[in-house]
Amino acid sequence: MVDSQQNVKKDRPVYRNIGLAQLIKYRLPWAGKVSILHRISGAAMFLLLPFILYLFDQSLASELSHQKFQAFTGNVLVKIICLGLIWSFLHHFCAGIRYLLLDLEIGVEKSEANRSAIVVLFLGLALTAVVGLKLFGVY
């Protein structure tokens, strides 16, 4: 009887806290990566909301402030920040649609969920690249 109890204890999985050094080596599934990026993109949009409102205010206040706005947004660093915000919005939007579909029990199977996570990740990046090309004046 004691032997069977010890075997049960040995067979149980052990869950440990993951440290930062281990986090780099940890293989997270695609759905997990998309989920974490969904949270990061939401937090980024929330934290940069004052910056967005400032840009919006400067673009609408007057003709002179609009010219200052154009000069300010012509800076490469500001364009990179805006590109990050664009990615945040597009990724958050695409992942949000994925989560709505999962809530409707569409694509909840493991293989379908994995595929939709990959699609969301690359769709967000592709849309960001298209908008980024326009932002940097390529077309």
C-alpha positions as CSV (number, residue, x, y, z in Angstrom):
1,M,0.0,0.0,0.0
2,V,2.8,2.4,0.8
3,D,4.6,1.5,-2.4
4,S,1.6,2.5,-4.5
5,Q,1.3,5.9,-2.8
6,Q,5.0,6.6,-3.4
7,N,4.6,5.8,-7.1
8,V,1.7,8.1,-7.4
9,K,3.7,10.9,-5.8
10,K,6.6,10.3,-8.1
11,D,4.4,10.3,-11.2
12,R,2.9,13.7,-10.5
13,P,4.4,16.6,-12.6
14,V,6.4,19.2,-10.7
15,Y,5.6,22.8,-11.6
16,R,8.3,25.3,-10.8
17,N,8.5,29.1,-11.2
18,I,10.3,30.1,-14.3
19,G,13.1,32.6,-13.9
20,L,14.1,35.2,-16.4
21,A,17.1,33.2,-17.6
22,Q,14.9,30.2,-18.1
23,L,12.2,32.2,-19.9
24,I,14.5,32.7,-22.9
25,K,14.9,29.0,-23.4
26,Y,11.2,28.2,-22.7
27,R,9.3,27.1,-25.8
28,L,5.9,28.8,-25.7
29,P,3.3,27.6,-28.2
30,W,2.2,30.1,-30.9
31,A,-1.1,30.7,-29.1
32,G,0.8,31.7,-26.0
33,K,3.0,34.0,-27.9
34,V,0.0,35.7,-29.6
35,S,-1.7,36.0,-26.2
36,I,1.3,37.7,-24.6
37,L,1.7,40.0,-27.5
38,H,-2.1,40.8,-27.3
39,R,-1.6,41.9,-23.7
40,I,1.6,43.9,-24.5
41,S,-0.1,45.6,-27.5
42,G,-3.1,46.6,-25.3
43,A,-0.8,47.9,-22.6
44,A,1.3,49.9,-25.2
45,M,-1.8,51.5,-26.7
46,F,-3.1,52.4,-23.2
47,L,0.2,53.8,-22.0
48,L,0.8,55.8,-25.2
49,L,-2.7,57.2,-25.3
50,P,-1.5,60.7,-24.1
51,F,1.0,60.7,-27.0
52,I,-1.7,59.8,-29.5
53,L,-4.0,62.5,-28.1
54,Y,-1.2,65.1,-28.2
55,L,-0.6,64.2,-31.9
56,F,-4.3,64.4,-32.6
57,D,-4.6,67.8,-30.8
58,Q,-1.7,69.2,-32.7
59,S,-3.0,68.1,-36.0
60,L,-6.4,69.8,-35.5
61,A,-5.7,73.0,-33.5
62,S,-4.7,75.4,-36.3
63,E,-2.9,75.6,-39.6
64,L,0.3,76.6,-37.8
65,S,0.1,73.8,-35.3
66,H,-0.6,71.4,-38.2
67,Q,2.6,72.5,-39.8
68,K,4.4,71.9,-36.5
69,F,2.7,68.5,-36.3
70,Q,4.0,67.6,-39.8
71,A,7.6,68.7,-38.8
72,F,7.4,66.7,-35.5
73,T,6.1,63.6,-37.2
74,G,8.7,63.8,-39.9
75,N,11.3,62.8,-37.3
76,V,12.5,59.2,-37.8
77,L,12.2,58.4,-34.1
78,V,8.6,59.6,-34.0
79,K,7.8,57.5,-37.1
80,I,9.3,54.4,-35.4
81,I,7.1,55.1,-32.3
82,C,4.1,55.5,-34.6
83,L,5.0,52.3,-36.4
84,G,5.1,50.5,-33.0
85,L,1.6,52.0,-32.2
86,I,0.4,50.9,-35.6
87,W,1.6,47.3,-35.0
88,S,0.0,47.4,-31.5
89,F,-3.3,48.4,-33.0
90,L,-3.2,45.9,-35.9
91,H,-2.0,43.0,-33.8
92,H,-4.5,43.8,-31.0
93,F,-7.3,44.0,-33.6
94,C,-6.4,40.7,-35.4
95,A,-5.9,38.8,-32.1
96,G,-9.2,40.3,-30.8
97,I,-11.1,38.9,-33.8
98,R,-9.3,35.5,-33.2
99,Y,-10.5,35.5,-29.5
100,L,-14.0,36.4,-30.5
101,L,-14.0,33.4,-32.9
102,L,-12.7,31.2,-30.1
103,D,-15.4,32.5,-27.8
104,L,-17.9,31.4,-30.5
105,E,-16.1,28.0,-30.4
106,I,-14.8,28.4,-33.9
107,G,-11.3,27.0,-34.3
108,V,-10.9,25.7,-30.8
109,E,-9.2,22.5,-31.8
110,K,-5.5,22.4,-31.0
111,S,-4.3,22.4,-34.6
112,E,-6.8,25.0,-35.7
113,A,-6.0,27.3,-32.8
114,N,-2.3,26.9,-33.5
115,R,-2.8,27.8,-37.2
116,S,-5.0,30.8,-36.3
117,A,-2.4,32.1,-33.9
118,I,0.3,31.9,-36.6
119,V,-2.0,33.6,-39.1
120,V,-2.7,36.4,-36.6
121,L,1.0,36.9,-35.8
122,F,2.0,37.2,-39.5
123,L,-1.1,39.1,-40.6
124,G,-0.4,41.8,-38.0
125,L,3.2,42.0,-39.1
126,A,2.3,42.1,-42.8
127,L,-0.3,44.8,-42.3
128,T,2.2,46.8,-40.3
129,A,4.7,46.5,-43.1
130,V,2.2,47.8,-45.6
131,V,1.3,50.8,-43.4
132,G,4.9,51.3,-42.5
133,L,5.9,51.6,-46.1
134,K,3.3,54.3,-46.5
135,L,4.4,56.0,-43.3
136,F,8.0,56.1,-44.5
137,G,7.0,57.4,-47.9
138,V,7.9,54.4,-50.1
139,Y,4.6,54.7,-52.0
